[in-house]
Amino acid sequence: MPQSIEEHTGARIARARKRRHLSQRELADLSHVSYSALTKVEQGRIPASPSVIGALARALSVPTTELTGQPYLEELQQDQLDGLINPIREALNVYDLGPDPDVTPRGPAELADQANELCMLVRETNIKQAAAALPALICEATTQAHTAGTREAWQTLASSYRTAYDVATKLGFIDLSAIALDRLEWAAYRASDPILSGMRQYLRALAYLRASDYRTGKRLVQLGMTTLQQADPGRERDVLTGQLHLGAAVLAGRDKDGDTADGHLAEAERIAQGTGPAERVHWLSFGPANVGVHRVSVLAELDQYALAVQTAKDLTLPEDWFPSRKAHHYAEVARAQLWTGRTEAAFASLLQARKLAPQQTRYHPTVRETFAGISAARRALPDTVSNYGSWLGM
């Protein structure tokens, strides 16, 4: 059955802790999470931040998905998304088998166009449509790459692997997203494309961010920047470098290193002034606006929630910005608003995230954790709040 409000992250943390025969005090000491915060999280009185979830998962030697409850299988079944995952997994598994004699790929230009289209569909949060078309594209692109062996063919295959990573991550299949990243590097190497290799290190760094392994994440960012030095100078390299600085800023923020985070944000802002809006360069949404939303994210990671809320209020998002990026921003703002006691504002931000990107929002762990906090703060829930919970499956 779908999880109830009582089946929140705190309850799962408590169960994992008891399996390890740890007291709350012992887990607090192991994880470096304050005893007071841990007890309130377990009771569902406050939402667990991503940094707290990551720290507790590492102390308990469990994946963060065990504590967040991902993937949300009941909801995936309701949305008929669960059946789209295994075909993607199977398509990723044939990467090194050479050309498939039963596959006749379309022309290189047509495959490249579809790979680009699927990247865009994910940004527009048409996850189901992208996931349904992806396995066939991967199989065709795999055969084409092995047959033609051109740089462009391997780049198209790498792009399809990138979309597999995006879909798997958004739906909570973290193991599959890791496989997709390995395939991305495999194709990028054959394309001799340092830009793609640098992007892969950025995406890997985000995976370690989610796992609360900030040291490894920072090393991957540095490796990505070193890799990018092999690329030709220009706007494309600048965009990837700027995005790596943004990833490094969030890593530093979650590691409570405000000075380092500020330094990376400043460098990303400097680069963004030169590139201007560059959202479609590898679909990273880079540009001045992305620096702004990352600043909000970093402030929240530093537990400066009031300043995060104010900074978000002063930020103007471009009208034509991708719905996926806007919705993610509103989810983070909602968390900051809840921590400052602005329950109604937090719920309004969750509604905005749902309006912009319903599929993405439904499977976003921060949305679920924030909603659980809103529910705990309000004894009598209005119909609109209850309906939102039913939609989430909570």
For each residue, the residues with C-beta under 8 A, 3 or more apart:
1: 74
2: 72 74 75 393 394
3: 7 8 69 72 74 393 394
4: 7 394
5: 8 44 372 375 376 389 394
6: 11 44
7: 3 4 11 12 69 394
8: 3 5 11 12 44 369 372
9: 12 13 41 47 48 53 67 68 69 365 369 372
10: 13 14 41 42 43 44 48
11: 6 7 8 14 15 42 44
12: 7 8 9 15 16 66 67 68 69
13: 9 10 16 17 38 41 42 48 56 60 67
14: 10 11 17 18 42
15: 11 12 18 19
16: 12 13 19 20 60 62 66 67
17: 13 14 20 22 24 27 42 60
18: 14 15 21 22
19: 15 16
20: 16 17 27 60 61
21: 18
22: 17 18 26 27 30 60
23: 26 27
24: 17 27 28 35 38 39 42
25: 28 29 35
26: 22 23 29 30
27: 17 20 22 23 24 30 31 33 38 56 59 60
28: 24 25 31 32 33 34 35 38
29: 25 26 32
30: 22 26 27 59
31: 27 28 38 55 56 58 59 60
32: 28 29 55
33: 27 28 37 38 52 55 56 59
34: 28 37 38
35: 24 25 28 38 39
36: 39 40
37: 33 34 40 41 46 52
38: 13 24 27 28 31 33 34 35 41 42 56
39: 24 35 36 42 43
40: 36 37 43 45 46
41: 9 10 13 37 38 44 45 46 47 48 52
42: 10 11 13 14 17 24 38 39
43: 10 39 40
44: 5 6 8 10 11 41 372 373 376
45: 40 41 376
46: 37 40 41 339 373
47: 9 41 335 338 339 369 370 372 373
48: 9 10 13 41 52 53 56 67 369
49: 52 53 300 301 303 335
50: 53 54 210 254 301 366
51: 54 55 212 254 301
52: 33 37 41 48 49 55 56
53: 9 48 49 50 56 57 64 67 68 212
54: 50 51 57 58 64 210 211 212 213 254
55: 31 32 33 51 52 58 59 212
56: 13 27 31 33 38 48 52 53 59 60 67
57: 53 54 60 62 63 64 66 67 211 212
58: 31 54 55 61 211 212 213
59: 27 30 31 33 55 56
60: 13 16 17 20 22 27 31 56 57 67
61: 20 58
62: 16 57 66 67
63: 57 66 174 211
64: 53 54 57 67 68 174 210 211 212
65: 68 69 70 71 172 174
66: 12 16 57 62 63 69
67: 9 12 13 16 48 53 56 57 60 62 64
68: 9 12 53 64 65 172 365 368 369
69: 3 7 9 12 65 66 72 365 368
70: 65 172 174 363 365
71: 65 76 171 172 173 363
72: 2 3 69 75 76 172 362 363 393
73: 76 77 82
74: 1 2 3 77 78 393
75: 2 72 78 79 362 363 392 393
76: 71 72 73 79 81 82 171 363
77: 73 74 80 81 82
78: 74 75 393
79: 75 76 128 359 362
80: 77 83 84 128
81: 76 77 84 85 127 128 131 171 359
82: 73 76 77 85
83: 80 86 87
84: 80 81 87 88 128 131 132
85: 81 82 88 89 131 168 171 173 176
86: 83 89 90
87: 83 84 90 91 135
88: 84 85 91 92 131 134 135 138 164 167 168 176
89: 85 86 92 93 176 179
90: 86 87 93 94 135
91: 87 88 94 134 135 136 138 139 142 164
92: 88 89 95 138 161 164 176 179 180 183
93: 89 90
94: 90 91 97 100 139 142
95: 92 142 183 186 187
96: 186
97: 94 100 142
98: 146
99: 103 143 146 147
100: 94 97 103 139 142 143
101:
102:
103: 99 100 139 140 142 143
104:
105: 111 140 141 143 144 147
106: 110 111 114 140
107: 110 111
108: 111 112 144 148 150 152 153 156
109: 112 113
110: 106 107 113 114
111: 105 106 107 108 114 115 137 140 141 144 156
112: 108 109 115 116 152 155 156 159
113: 109 110 116 117
114: 106 110 111 117 118 133 137
115: 111 112 118 119 137 141 156 159 160 163
116: 112 113 119 120 159
117: 113 114 120 121
118: 114 115 121 122 130 133 134 137 160 163
119: 115 116 122 123 159 162 163 166 283
120: 116 117 123 124 283
121: 117 118 124 126 127 129 130
122: 118 119 125 126 127 130 163 166 167 170 283 324
123: 119 120 283 285 322 323 324 325
124: 120 121 322 323 324
125: 122 323 324 327 356 357 358 359 360
126: 121 122 129 130 359
127: 81 121 122 130 131 167 170 171 359 360
128: 79 80 81 84 131 132 359
129: 121 126 132 133
130: 118 121 122 126 127 133 134 163 166 167
131: 81 84 85 88 127 128 134 167 171
132: 84 128 129
133: 114 118 129 130 136 137
134: 88 91 118 130 131 137 138 160 163 164 167
135: 87 88 90 91 138 139
136: 91 133 139 140
137: 111 114 115 118 133 134 140 141 160
138: 88 91 92 134 135 141 142 157 160 161 164
139: 91 94 100 103 135 136 142 143
140: 103 105 106 111 136 137 143 144
141: 105 111 115 137 138 144 145 153 156 157 160
142: 91 94 95 97 100 103 138 139 145 146 157
143: 99 100 103 105 139 140 146 147
144: 105 108 111 140 141 147 148 153 156 157
145: 141 142 148 149 153 154 156 157 187 190
146: 98 99 142 143 149
147: 99 105 143 144 153
148: 108 144 145 153
149: 145 146 153 154
150: 108 153 154
151: 154 155 191 192 193
152: 108 112 155 156
153: 108 141 144 145 147 148 149 150 156 157
154: 145 149 150 151 157 158 187 188 190 191 193
155: 112 151 152 158 159 187 191 193 196
156: 108 111 112 115 141 144 145 152 153 159 160
157: 138 141 142 144 145 153 154 160 161 187
158: 154 155 161 162 184 187 188 191 193 196
159: 112 115 116 119 155 156 162 163
160: 115 118 134 137 138 141 156 157 163 164
161: 92 138 157 158 164 165 180 181 183 184 187
162: 119 158 159 165 166 180 184 199 203
163: 115 118 119 122 130 134 159 160 166 167
164: 88 91 92 134 138 160 161 167 168 176 177 180 183
165: 161 162 168 169 177 180 181 184 203
166: 119 122 130 162 163 169 170
167: 88 122 127 130 131 134 163 164 170 171
168: 85 88 164 165 171 173 174 176 177 180
169: 165 166 172 173 174 177
170: 122 127 166 167 359 360 363
171: 71 76 81 85 127 131 167 168 363
172: 65 68 70 71 72 169 363 365
173: 71 85 168 169 176 177
174: 63 64 65 70 168 169 177 178 207 210
175: 178 179
176: 85 88 89 92 164 168 173 179 180
177: 164 165 168 169 173 174 180 181 207
178: 174 175 181 182 207
179: 89 92 175 176 182 183
180: 92 161 162 164 165 168 176 177 183 184
181: 161 165 177 178 184 185 200 203 204 207
182: 178 179 185 186
183: 92 95 161 164 179 180 186 187
184: 158 161 162 165 180 181 187 188 196 199 200 203
185: 181 182 188 189 197 200
186: 95 96 182 183 189 190
187: 95 145 154 155 157 158 161 183 184 190 191 196
188: 154 158 184 185 191 193 196 197 200
189: 185 186 192 197
190: 145 154 186 187
191: 151 154 155 158 187 188 196
192: 151 189
193: 151 154 155 158 188 196 197
194: 197 198 227 228 229 230 231
195: 198 199 228 231 236 237 240 282
196: 155 158 184 187 188 191 193 199 200
197: 185 188 189 193 194 200 201 224 227
198: 194 195 201 202 224 225 227 228 231 240 244
199: 162 184 195 196 202 203 224 240 243 282 284
200: 181 184 185 188 196 197 203 204 224
201: 197 198 204 205 220 221 223 224 227 244
202: 198 199 205 206 220 221 224 240 243 244 247
203: 162 165 181 184 199 200 206 207
204: 181 200 201 207 208 220
205: 201 202 208 209 217 218 220 221 224 244 247 248 251
206: 202 203 209 210 217 247
207: 174 177 178 181 203 204 210 211
208: 204 205 211 213 214 216 217 220
209: 205 206 212 214 217 247 250 251 254
210: 50 54 64 174 206 207
211: 54 57 58 63 64 207 208
212: 51 53 54 55 57 58 64 209 254
213: 54 58 208 216 217
214: 208 209 217 218 251 252 254 255
215: 218 219
216: 208 213 219 220
217: 205 206 208 209 213 214 220 221 247 251
218: 205 214 215 221 222 248 251 252
219: 215 216 222 223
220: 201 202 204 205 208 216 217 223 224
221: 201 202 205 217 218 224 225 244 247 248 251
222: 218 219 225 226
223: 201 219 220 226 227
224: 197 198 199 200 201 202 205 220 221 227 228 240 244
225: 198 221 222 228 229 241 244
226: 222 223 229
227: 194 197 198 201 223 224 230 231
228: 194 195 198 224 225 231 237 240 241 244
229: 194 225 226
230: 194 227
231: 194 195 198 227 228 236 237 240
232: 237
233: 237
234: 237 238
235: 238 239 275 278 281
236: 195 231 239 240 281 282
237: 195 228 231 232 233 234 240 241
238: 234 235 241 242 271 274 275
239: 235 236 242 243 271 275 278 281 282 284 286
240: 195 198 199 202 224 228 231 236 237 243 244 281 282 284
241: 225 228 237 238 244 245 271
242: 238 239 245 246 267 268 271 272 275 286 291
243: 199 202 239 240 246 247 268 284 286 290
244: 198 201 202 205 221 224 225 228 240 241 247 248
245: 241 242 248 249 264 265 267 268 271
246: 242 243 249 250 264 265 268 286 290 291 294
247: 202 205 206 209 217 221 243 244 250 251
248: 205 218 221 244 245 251 252 260 264
249: 245 246 252 253 261 262 264 265 268 294 298
250: 209 246 247 253 254 261 294 297 298 301
251: 205 209 214 217 218 221 247 248 254 255
252: 214 218 248 249 255 257 258 260 261 264 298
253: 249 250 256 257 258 261 297 298 299 300 301 302
254: 50 51 54 209 212 214 250 251 301
255: 214 251 252
256: 253 301 302 303
257: 252 253 260 261
258: 252 253 261 262 302
259: 262 263
260: 248 252 257 263 264
261: 249 250 252 253 257 258 264 265 298 301 302
262: 249 258 259 265 266
263: 259 260 266 267
264: 245 246 248 249 252 260 261 267 268
265: 245 246 249 261 262 268 269 291 294 295 298
266: 262 263 269 270
267: 242 245 263 264 270 271
268: 242 243 245 246 249 264 265 271 272 291 294
269: 265 266 272 273 288 291
270: 266 267 273 274
271: 238 239 241 242 245 267 268 274 275
272: 242 268 269 275 276 278 286 287 288 290 291
273: 269 270 276 288
274: 238 270 271
275: 235 238 239 242 271 272 278 281 286 287
276: 272 273 287 288
277: 287 288 289 318
278: 235 239 272 275 281 284 286 287
279: 283 284 285 286 287 290 321 322 325
280: 283
281: 235 236 239 240 275 278 284 286
282: 195 199 236 239 240
283: 119 120 122 123 279 280 322
284: 199 239 240 243 278 279 281 290
285: 123 279 289 290 321 322 325
286: 239 242 243 246 272 275 278 279 281 290
287: 272 275 276 277 278 279 290 291
288: 269 272 273 276 277 291 292
289: 277 285 292 293 315 316 317 318 321
290: 243 246 272 279 284 285 286 287 293 294 325
291: 242 246 265 268 269 272 287 288 294 295
292: 288 289 295 296 311 315
293: 289 290 296 297 312 315 317 325 329 332
294: 246 249 250 265 268 290 291 297 298
295: 265 291 292 298 299 311
296: 292 293 299 300 308 311 312 315 329 332 333 336
297: 250 253 293 294 300 301 308 329 332
298: 249 250 252 253 261 265 294 295 301 302
299: 253 295 296 302 304 305 307 308 311 336
300: 49 253 296 297 303 304 305 308 332 335 336
301: 49 50 51 250 253 254 256 261 297 298
302: 253 256 258 261 298 299
303: 49 256 300 339
304: 299 300 307 308
305: 299 300 308 309 336 337 339 340
306: 309 310 340
307: 299 304 310 311
308: 296 297 299 300 304 305 311 312 332 333 336
309: 305 306 312 313 333 336 337 340 342 345
310: 306 307 313 314
311: 292 295 296 299 307 308 314 315
312: 293 296 308 309 315 329 333 336
313: 309 310
314: 310 311
315: 289 292 293 296 311 312
316: 289
317: 289 293 321 326 329
318: 277 289 321
319:
320:
321: 279 285 289 317 318 325 326
322: 123 124 279 283 285 325 326
323: 123 124 125 326 327 356 357
324: 122 123 124 125 327 328 357 360
325: 123 279 285 290 293 321 322 328 329
326: 317 321 322 323 329 330 353 356 357
327: 125 323 324 330 331 352 353 354 356 357 360 361 364
328: 324 325 331 332 353 357 360 364
329: 293 296 297 312 317 325 326 332 333
330: 326 327 333 334 349 350 352 353 356
331: 327 328 334 335 349 350 353 361 364 366 367 370
332: 293 296 297 300 308 328 329 335 336 366
333: 296 308 309 312 329 330 336 337 349
334: 330 331 337 338 346 347 349 350 353 366 367 370
335: 47 49 300 331 332 338 339 346 366 369 370
336: 296 299 300 305 308 309 312 332 333 339 340
337: 305 309 333 334 340 342 343 345 346 349
338: 47 334 335 341 342 343 346 370 373 374 377
339: 46 47 303 305 335 336
340: 305 306 309 336 337
341: 338
342: 309 337 338 345 346
343: 337 338 346 347 374 377 378
344: 347 348
345: 309 337 342 348 349
346: 334 335 337 338 342 343 349 350 370 373 374
347: 334 343 344 350 351 374 384 385 388
348: 344 345 351 352
349: 330 331 333 334 337 345 346 352 353
350: 330 331 334 346 347 353 354 361 367 370 371 374 388
351: 347 348 354 355 384 388
352: 327 330 348 349 355 356
353: 326 327 328 330 331 334 349 350 356 357 361 364 367
354: 327 350 351 357 358 361 362 388 391
355: 351 352 358
356: 125 323 326 327 330 352 353 361
357: 125 323 324 326 327 328 353 354 360 361
358: 125 354 355 361 362
359: 79 81 125 126 127 128 170 362 363
360: 125 127 170 324 327 328 357 363 364
361: 327 331 350 353 354 356 357 358 364 367
362: 72 75 79 354 358 359 367 391 392 393
363: 70 71 72 75 76 170 171 172 359 360
364: 327 328 331 353 360 361 367 368
365: 9 68 69 70 172 368 369
366: 50 331 332 334 335 369 370
367: 331 334 350 353 361 362 364 370 371 392
368: 68 69 364 365 371 372 392 394
369: 8 9 47 48 68 335 365 366 372 373
370: 47 331 334 335 338 346 350 366 367 373 374
371: 350 367 368 374 375 388 389 392 394
372: 5 8 9 44 47 368 369 375 376 394
373: 44 46 47 338 346 369 370 376 377
374: 338 343 346 347 350 370 371 377 378 385
375: 5 371 372 378 381 385 389 394
376: 5 44 45 372 373
377: 338 343 373 374
378: 343 374 375 381 385
379:
380:
381: 375 378 385 386 389
382: 385 386
383: 386 387
384: 347 351 387 388
385: 347 374 375 378 381 382 388 389
386: 381 382 383 389 390
387: 383 384 390 391
388: 347 350 351 354 371 384 385 391 392
389: 5 371 375 381 385 386 392 394
390: 386 387 393 394
391: 354 362 387 388
392: 75 362 367 368 371 388 389
393: 2 3 72 74 75 78 362 390
394: 2 3 4 5 7 368 371 372 375 389 390
